[in-house]
């Protein structure tokens, strides 16, 4: 469900029939990775909670398994700030201006604070609208305020942004969440108006003319031992210094529940073997691994010869098997995006975090709980996004990908 209001400033041209972005004057902000998870159990619980929430997309008037009187709005699990994929961005809110570090979440439209630093602004206006988000293993309950919102040192501002202010919360290890998901991903969070949506920071920036279109570009880089692994958010377009042209868009899928998020259609092949026929799934920065429907996962396991390691639940292969890994190819729209063999394995510099030996080789493909046909048959998580620049266009309901200098890098 994407707002037609923001079609006004969008521009595109076609190269060989493919929609290619025209860049203007976007604003780029740094993100910092929080590499603080302690073990594989935390990491897998994080992903499993998030995946379960994707399947519970009908939020109107429902209660979750623990009978919480508020809807499930998918984010991460309780340890939001303790996950491998946790990226934070610094924002300023209110008067006096306080800087908060917020987890960037591509599967939510709700931005909120108060889990770490308290909300002390004198300029905020209490709207009286209760808001609630449940992560299954954690939660946030509070009230929506309107207040001044700044990125960087007043580099980019939003007047009277709707911000959730937590009165109670559990399990969130940072100050809150910055939601860059499509507006439909926030349905049900406003308790008095469950059918209403909350404009995201991207849409508000476009509506007030700070950026020409509601597009946010996301850049991650793979984990490299001994190097600070930074990311970038670019509002209003993309940062061409971070990718190799062209950047190609594909429409958000119409298949539910993936259609509520940054969902796309894709087909996956491994060498000359079709692993997954064309189907719908989700692009999500909050999940660590690449998740496939059970039957697709089993085909990948058979093709690679991987065996499940009982210590961490990941597929493990030998050095000899690694040498013979084939490319894993994602057919999205009219373009193909390839994970080379090195991109299909867990960073060996982090093996100690997942109960592995220094030279063990683990694959980054995991199984969903359902077979093909569930409406979310894959999740392209962080292990995919660190190899491809990604742009989310809420005005036209599109997702774009482009190769980067890390696409074919042997970093793992």
TORTOR-954650 format. One record per residue (C-alpha): residue in one letter; y, x, z. Coordinates in pm, whole numbers, plus 50000, padded with zeros to 5 digits. Example, Ala and Ser with C-alpha at 12.3 -4.5 7.8 and 13.67 -1.06 7.14 Angstrom:
# residues 2
+---------+-------+-------+-------+
| residuo |    py |    px |    pz |
+---------+-------+-------+-------+
|       A | 49550 | 51230 | 50780 |
|       S | 49894 | 51367 | 50714 |
+---------+-------+-------+-------+
# end
This chain:
# residues 412
+---------+-------+-------+-------+
| residuo |    py |    px |    pz |
+---------+-------+-------+-------+
|       X | 50000 | 50000 | 50000 |
|       X | 50292 | 50207 | 49879 |
|       X | 50655 | 50097 | 49887 |
|       X | 50808 | 50015 | 49550 |
|       X | 51154 | 50090 | 49692 |
|       X | 51100 | 50459 | 49638 |
|       X | 51019 | 50446 | 49268 |
|       X | 51392 | 50477 | 49197 |
|       X | 51428 | 50853 | 49213 |
|       X | 51091 | 50956 | 49074 |
|       X | 51073 | 51165 | 48759 |
|       X | 50769 | 51279 | 48562 |
|       X | 50681 | 51405 | 48221 |
|       X | 50351 | 51441 | 48043 |
|       X | 50178 | 51756 | 47926 |
|       X | 49867 | 51690 | 47718 |
|       X | 49852 | 51341 | 47867 |
|       X | 49855 | 51464 | 48230 |
|       X | 50126 | 51362 | 48480 |
|       X | 50307 | 51680 | 48581 |
|       X | 50575 | 51697 | 48847 |
|       X | 50940 | 51773 | 48777 |
|       X | 51083 | 51975 | 49069 |
|       X | 51439 | 51940 | 49192 |
|       X | 51573 | 52046 | 49534 |
|       X | 51301 | 52007 | 49797 |
|       X | 51331 | 52135 | 50153 |
|       X | 51056 | 52365 | 50284 |
|       X | 50965 | 52406 | 50651 |
|       X | 50713 | 52639 | 50819 |
|       X | 50400 | 52524 | 51000 |
|       X | 50203 | 52728 | 51251 |
|       X | 49826 | 52713 | 51291 |
|       X | 49682 | 52652 | 51637 |
|       X | 49351 | 52840 | 51625 |
|       X | 49244 | 52753 | 51979 |
|       X | 48913 | 52567 | 51969 |
|       X | 48659 | 52722 | 52204 |
|       X | 48326 | 52624 | 52050 |
|       X | 48154 | 52445 | 51763 |
|       X | 48086 | 52138 | 51978 |
|       X | 48460 | 52073 | 52020 |
|       X | 48516 | 52124 | 51650 |
|       X | 48241 | 51888 | 51539 |
|       X | 48339 | 51621 | 51792 |
|       X | 48693 | 51642 | 51655 |
|       X | 48576 | 51576 | 51300 |
|       X | 48318 | 51313 | 51396 |
|       X | 48575 | 51108 | 51588 |
|       X | 48815 | 51120 | 51299 |
|       X | 48547 | 51024 | 51047 |
|       X | 48439 | 50731 | 51263 |
|       X | 48797 | 50608 | 51270 |
|       X | 48818 | 50617 | 50889 |
|       X | 48535 | 50363 | 50882 |
|       X | 48710 | 50133 | 51129 |
|       X | 49002 | 50056 | 50903 |
|       X | 49030 | 49685 | 50988 |
|       X | 49272 | 49705 | 51280 |
|       X | 49408 | 49352 | 51300 |
|       X | 49329 | 49204 | 51639 |
|       X | 49017 | 49410 | 51692 |
|       X | 48893 | 49605 | 51991 |
|       X | 48714 | 49935 | 51976 |
|       X | 48377 | 50021 | 52128 |
|       X | 48535 | 50085 | 52468 |
|       X | 48719 | 49750 | 52456 |
|       X | 49066 | 49899 | 52445 |
|       X | 49318 | 49620 | 52378 |
|       X | 49479 | 49807 | 52091 |
|       X | 49364 | 49898 | 51741 |
|       X | 49204 | 50213 | 51616 |
|       X | 49454 | 50407 | 51409 |
|       X | 49277 | 50717 | 51278 |
|       X | 49397 | 51053 | 51394 |
|       X | 49202 | 51330 | 51557 |
|       X | 49005 | 51310 | 51882 |
|       X | 49137 | 51384 | 52228 |
|       X | 49178 | 51757 | 52178 |
|       X | 49421 | 51719 | 51893 |
|       X | 49579 | 52056 | 51962 |
|       X | 49251 | 52238 | 52016 |
|       X | 49105 | 52193 | 51669 |
|       X | 49060 | 52463 | 51406 |
|       X | 49277 | 52265 | 51163 |
|       X | 49565 | 52202 | 51401 |
|       X | 49897 | 52285 | 51234 |
|       X | 50220 | 52222 | 51420 |
|       X | 50578 | 52190 | 51306 |
|       X | 50887 | 52214 | 51525 |
|       X | 51126 | 51919 | 51528 |
|       X | 51437 | 51830 | 51725 |
|       X | 51498 | 51485 | 51872 |
|       X | 51788 | 51316 | 52045 |
|       X | 52083 | 51417 | 52258 |
|       X | 52048 | 51650 | 52435 |
|       X | 51850 | 51800 | 52150 |
|       X | 51496 | 51888 | 52257 |
|       X | 51252 | 52080 | 52037 |
|       X | 50899 | 51939 | 52017 |
|       X | 50590 | 52091 | 51858 |
|       X | 50401 | 51818 | 51674 |
|       X | 50062 | 51819 | 51506 |
|       X | 50100 | 51741 | 51134 |
|       X | 49868 | 51450 | 51049 |
|       X | 49808 | 51330 | 50694 |
|       X | 49613 | 51022 | 50807 |
|       X | 49880 | 50847 | 51012 |
|       X | 50224 | 50701 | 50952 |
|       X | 50320 | 50709 | 51320 |
|       X | 50536 | 50988 | 51464 |
|       X | 50548 | 51010 | 51843 |
|       X | 50634 | 51243 | 52131 |
|       X | 50600 | 51271 | 52505 |
|       X | 50250 | 51412 | 52552 |
|       X | 50383 | 51753 | 52648 |
|       X | 50758 | 51778 | 52685 |
|       X | 50907 | 51453 | 52815 |
|       X | 51144 | 51238 | 52612 |
|       X | 51485 | 51269 | 52784 |
|       X | 51728 | 51169 | 52510 |
|       X | 52040 | 50973 | 52601 |
|       X | 52097 | 50869 | 52239 |
|       X | 51767 | 50685 | 52191 |
|       X | 51757 | 50307 | 52157 |
|       X | 51457 | 50127 | 52306 |
|       X | 51337 | 49870 | 52050 |
|       X | 51109 | 49698 | 52300 |
|       X | 50818 | 49718 | 52054 |
|       X | 50497 | 49841 | 52219 |
|       X | 50292 | 50084 | 52015 |
|       X | 49937 | 50206 | 52069 |
|       X | 49708 | 50450 | 51897 |
|       X | 49347 | 50513 | 51993 |
|       X | 49163 | 50828 | 51890 |
|       X | 48829 | 50722 | 52044 |
|       X | 48830 | 51029 | 52270 |
|       X | 49197 | 51007 | 52354 |
|       X | 49487 | 50767 | 52321 |
|       X | 49858 | 50711 | 52329 |
|       X | 50041 | 50401 | 52453 |
|       X | 50417 | 50369 | 52454 |
|       X | 50727 | 50209 | 52308 |
|       X | 50909 | 50254 | 51981 |
|       X | 51256 | 50407 | 52006 |
|       X | 51519 | 50478 | 51742 |
|       X | 51677 | 50820 | 51768 |
|       X | 51817 | 51114 | 51576 |
|       X | 51546 | 51339 | 51432 |
|       X | 51585 | 51693 | 51301 |
|       X | 51364 | 51941 | 51121 |
|       X | 51440 | 52304 | 51195 |
|       X | 51780 | 52385 | 51340 |
|       X | 51943 | 52065 | 51212 |
|       X | 51831 | 52172 | 50863 |
|       X | 51719 | 51822 | 50772 |
|       X | 51794 | 51510 | 50974 |
|       X | 51700 | 51143 | 50988 |
|       X | 51933 | 50890 | 51146 |
|       X | 51768 | 50639 | 51381 |
|       X | 51407 | 50725 | 51300 |
|       X | 51147 | 50503 | 51464 |
|       X | 50966 | 50729 | 51710 |
|       X | 50691 | 50638 | 51950 |
|       X | 50756 | 50754 | 52306 |
|       X | 50442 | 50787 | 52515 |
|       X | 50422 | 50622 | 52856 |
|       X | 50054 | 50710 | 52893 |
|       X | 49829 | 50937 | 52692 |
|       X | 49517 | 51144 | 52727 |
|       X | 49364 | 51440 | 52551 |
|       X | 49664 | 51551 | 52343 |
|       X | 49737 | 51920 | 52396 |
|       X | 50071 | 51933 | 52211 |
|       X | 50394 | 51732 | 52234 |
|       X | 50287 | 51461 | 51989 |
|       X | 50217 | 51388 | 51625 |
|       X | 50416 | 51398 | 51300 |
|       X | 50267 | 51135 | 51070 |
|       X | 50283 | 51209 | 50695 |
|       X | 50015 | 50960 | 50592 |
|       X | 50084 | 50666 | 50360 |
|       X | 50268 | 50380 | 50524 |
|       X | 49952 | 50164 | 50518 |
|       X | 49780 | 50405 | 50757 |
|       X | 50006 | 50276 | 51036 |
|       X | 49901 | 49911 | 51008 |
|       X | 49816 | 49759 | 51344 |
|       X | 49987 | 50017 | 51564 |
|       X | 50284 | 49792 | 51650 |
|       X | 50142 | 49556 | 51909 |
|       X | 50384 | 49264 | 51867 |
|       X | 50382 | 49294 | 51488 |
|       X | 50034 | 49413 | 51380 |
|       X | 50105 | 49325 | 51016 |
|       X | 50420 | 49536 | 51012 |
|       X | 50440 | 49899 | 50905 |
|       X | 50657 | 50185 | 51022 |
|       X | 50837 | 50395 | 50758 |
|       X | 50724 | 50757 | 50765 |
|       X | 50956 | 51053 | 50793 |
|       X | 50904 | 51117 | 50421 |
|       X | 51010 | 50766 | 50322 |
|       X | 51309 | 50766 | 50556 |
|       X | 51434 | 51095 | 50412 |
|       X | 51413 | 50946 | 50062 |
|       X | 51572 | 50616 | 50164 |
|       X | 51879 | 50786 | 50312 |
|       X | 51916 | 51020 | 50013 |
|       X | 51828 | 51346 | 50188 |
|       X | 51552 | 51401 | 49932 |
|       X | 51530 | 51243 | 49588 |
|       X | 51173 | 51112 | 49621 |
|       X | 50917 | 51049 | 49894 |
|       X | 50690 | 51342 | 49818 |
|       X | 50560 | 51596 | 50068 |
|       X | 50395 | 51919 | 49956 |
|       X | 50143 | 52088 | 50186 |
|       X | 50040 | 52452 | 50177 |
|       X | 49770 | 52610 | 50391 |
|       X | 49620 | 52954 | 50357 |
|       X | 49268 | 53062 | 50451 |
|       X | 49194 | 53231 | 50781 |
|       X | 49231 | 53607 | 50750 |
|       X | 49145 | 53822 | 51050 |
|       X | 49447 | 53991 | 51206 |
|       X | 49703 | 53793 | 51004 |
|       X | 49922 | 53506 | 51122 |
|       X | 49809 | 53216 | 50908 |
|       X | 50114 | 53006 | 50839 |
|       X | 50149 | 52687 | 50641 |
|       X | 50438 | 52500 | 50484 |
|       X | 50562 | 52145 | 50452 |
|       X | 50795 | 52071 | 50163 |
|       X | 50981 | 51738 | 50164 |
|       X | 51114 | 51594 | 49840 |
|       X | 50883 | 51782 | 49605 |
|       X | 50677 | 52099 | 49606 |
|       X | 50729 | 52472 | 49651 |
|       X | 50636 | 52636 | 49316 |
|       X | 50621 | 52978 | 49480 |
|       X | 50306 | 52865 | 49658 |
|       X | 50096 | 52754 | 49361 |
|       X | 49998 | 52837 | 49007 |
|       X | 50122 | 52581 | 48755 |
|       X | 50062 | 52307 | 48668 |
|       X | 50034 | 52067 | 48961 |
|       X | 49851 | 51753 | 48850 |
|       X | 49860 | 51408 | 49007 |
|       X | 49584 | 51152 | 49040 |
|       X | 49628 | 50793 | 49160 |
|       X | 49524 | 50685 | 49507 |
|       X | 49195 | 50496 | 49486 |
|       X | 49182 | 50118 | 49506 |
|       X | 48851 | 50130 | 49696 |
|       X | 48869 | 50043 | 50067 |
|       X | 48876 | 50191 | 50323 |
|       X | 48983 | 50510 | 50142 |
|       X | 49273 | 50322 | 49982 |
|       X | 49451 | 50300 | 50318 |
|       X | 49482 | 50676 | 50338 |
|       X | 49528 | 50957 | 50088 |
|       X | 49212 | 50845 | 49912 |
|       X | 49111 | 50949 | 49561 |
|       X | 48818 | 50919 | 49322 |
|       X | 48620 | 51231 | 49236 |
|       X | 48284 | 51357 | 49111 |
|       X | 48120 | 51675 | 49243 |
|       X | 47880 | 51911 | 49067 |
|       X | 47705 | 52225 | 49187 |
|       X | 47637 | 52442 | 48887 |
|       X | 47477 | 52199 | 48642 |
|       X | 47356 | 51962 | 48920 |
|       X | 47547 | 51643 | 48994 |
|       X | 47585 | 51632 | 49371 |
|       X | 47803 | 51321 | 49389 |
|       X | 47873 | 51066 | 49115 |
|       X | 48232 | 50948 | 49074 |
|       X | 48329 | 50762 | 49389 |
|       X | 48606 | 50714 | 49646 |
|       X | 48687 | 50930 | 49946 |
|       X | 48971 | 51079 | 50148 |
|       X | 49185 | 51392 | 50137 |
|       X | 49252 | 51480 | 50500 |
|       X | 49414 | 51783 | 50659 |
|       X | 49280 | 51681 | 51001 |
|       X | 48910 | 51730 | 50923 |
|       X | 48786 | 52086 | 50918 |
|       X | 48482 | 52068 | 50690 |
|       X | 48394 | 51919 | 50353 |
|       X | 48200 | 51600 | 50424 |
|       X | 47968 | 51428 | 50175 |
|       X | 47766 | 51106 | 50184 |
|       X | 47418 | 51171 | 50323 |
|       X | 47242 | 51162 | 49986 |
|       X | 47499 | 51397 | 49828 |
|       X | 47469 | 51635 | 50124 |
|       X | 47092 | 51642 | 50084 |
|       X | 47127 | 51728 | 49715 |
|       X | 47364 | 52011 | 49803 |
|       X | 47128 | 52138 | 50072 |
|       X | 46835 | 52135 | 49831 |
|       X | 47036 | 52313 | 49560 |
|       X | 47162 | 52590 | 49790 |
|       X | 46844 | 52630 | 49995 |
|       X | 47041 | 52609 | 50318 |
|       X | 46866 | 52530 | 50645 |
|       X | 47028 | 52368 | 50948 |
|       X | 47104 | 52617 | 51223 |
|       X | 47012 | 52448 | 51554 |
|       X | 47286 | 52635 | 51743 |
|       X | 47574 | 52484 | 51546 |
|       X | 47439 | 52220 | 51305 |
|       X | 47571 | 52400 | 50997 |
|       X | 47370 | 52493 | 50691 |
|       X | 47282 | 52862 | 50699 |
|       X | 47187 | 53082 | 50403 |
|       X | 47078 | 53441 | 50365 |
|       X | 47281 | 53716 | 50200 |
|       X | 47047 | 53693 | 49901 |
|       X | 47104 | 53317 | 49872 |
|       X | 47479 | 53373 | 49899 |
|       X | 47469 | 53608 | 49602 |
|       X | 47320 | 53328 | 49393 |
|       X | 47549 | 53045 | 49507 |
|       X | 47691 | 52844 | 49219 |
|       X | 48048 | 52711 | 49201 |
|       X | 48108 | 52371 | 49362 |
|       X | 48321 | 52176 | 49117 |
|       X | 48541 | 51876 | 49197 |
|       X | 48617 | 51656 | 48896 |
|       X | 48943 | 51476 | 48979 |
|       X | 49116 | 51284 | 48703 |
|       X | 49122 | 51504 | 48395 |
|       X | 49107 | 51829 | 48587 |
|       X | 48837 | 52030 | 48764 |
|       X | 48890 | 52221 | 49089 |
|       X | 48633 | 52484 | 49181 |
|       X | 48527 | 52618 | 49519 |
|       X | 48387 | 52961 | 49446 |
|       X | 48090 | 53078 | 49655 |
|       X | 48317 | 53251 | 49908 |
|       X | 48514 | 52927 | 49953 |
|       X | 48190 | 52743 | 50041 |
|       X | 48120 | 52954 | 50350 |
|       X | 48263 | 52962 | 50701 |
|       X | 48502 | 53254 | 50774 |
|       X | 48272 | 53521 | 50912 |
|       X | 48552 | 53657 | 51129 |
|       X | 48519 | 53330 | 51326 |
|       X | 48140 | 53328 | 51356 |
|       X | 48165 | 53399 | 51728 |
|       X | 48335 | 53060 | 51770 |
|       X | 48037 | 52874 | 51626 |
|       X | 47747 | 53053 | 51798 |
|       X | 47681 | 53276 | 51499 |
|       X | 47616 | 53645 | 51454 |
|       X | 47868 | 53874 | 51287 |
|       X | 47685 | 53878 | 50955 |
|       X | 47548 | 53523 | 50952 |
|       X | 47651 | 53306 | 50658 |
|       X | 47717 | 52935 | 50716 |
|       X | 47813 | 52673 | 50457 |
|       X | 48112 | 52445 | 50513 |
|       X | 47953 | 52126 | 50376 |
|       X | 47856 | 51861 | 50633 |
|       X | 47703 | 51513 | 50610 |
|       X | 47876 | 51183 | 50668 |
|       X | 47689 | 50915 | 50862 |
|       X | 47651 | 50688 | 50558 |
|       X | 47501 | 50706 | 50207 |
|       X | 47702 | 50673 | 49887 |
|       X | 47874 | 50336 | 49852 |
|       X | 48049 | 50308 | 50189 |
|       X | 48397 | 50330 | 50036 |
|       X | 48456 | 50676 | 50181 |
|       X | 48183 | 50894 | 50034 |
|       X | 48355 | 51228 | 50089 |
|       X | 48631 | 51388 | 50290 |
|       X | 48804 | 51687 | 50137 |
|       X | 48905 | 51855 | 50461 |
|       X | 49092 | 52171 | 50550 |
|       X | 48832 | 52398 | 50388 |
|       X | 48925 | 52237 | 50054 |
|       X | 49301 | 52216 | 50114 |
|       X | 49330 | 52584 | 50206 |
|       X | 49225 | 52665 | 49850 |
|       X | 49453 | 52420 | 49668 |
|       X | 49817 | 52328 | 49708 |
|       X | 49843 | 51953 | 49775 |
|       X | 50123 | 51700 | 49732 |
|       X | 50133 | 51345 | 49866 |
|       X | 50355 | 51099 | 49676 |
|       X | 50403 | 50778 | 49876 |
|       X | 50644 | 50631 | 49620 |
|       X | 50389 | 50618 | 49340 |
|       X | 50071 | 50629 | 49543 |
|       X | 49946 | 50962 | 49410 |
|       X | 49794 | 51288 | 49528 |
|       X | 49836 | 51618 | 49342 |
|       X | 49652 | 51949 | 49346 |
|       X | 49720 | 52295 | 49210 |
|       X | 49553 | 52634 | 49226 |
|       X | 49702 | 52902 | 49451 |
|       X | 49654 | 53276 | 49488 |
|       X | 49392 | 53191 | 49752 |
|       X | 49180 | 52966 | 49529 |
|       X | 48954 | 53250 | 49418 |
|       X | 49015 | 53486 | 49711 |
|       X | 48722 | 53644 | 49895 |
|       X | 48870 | 53585 | 50241 |
|       X | 48558 | 53449 | 50414 |
+---------+-------+-------+-------+
# end
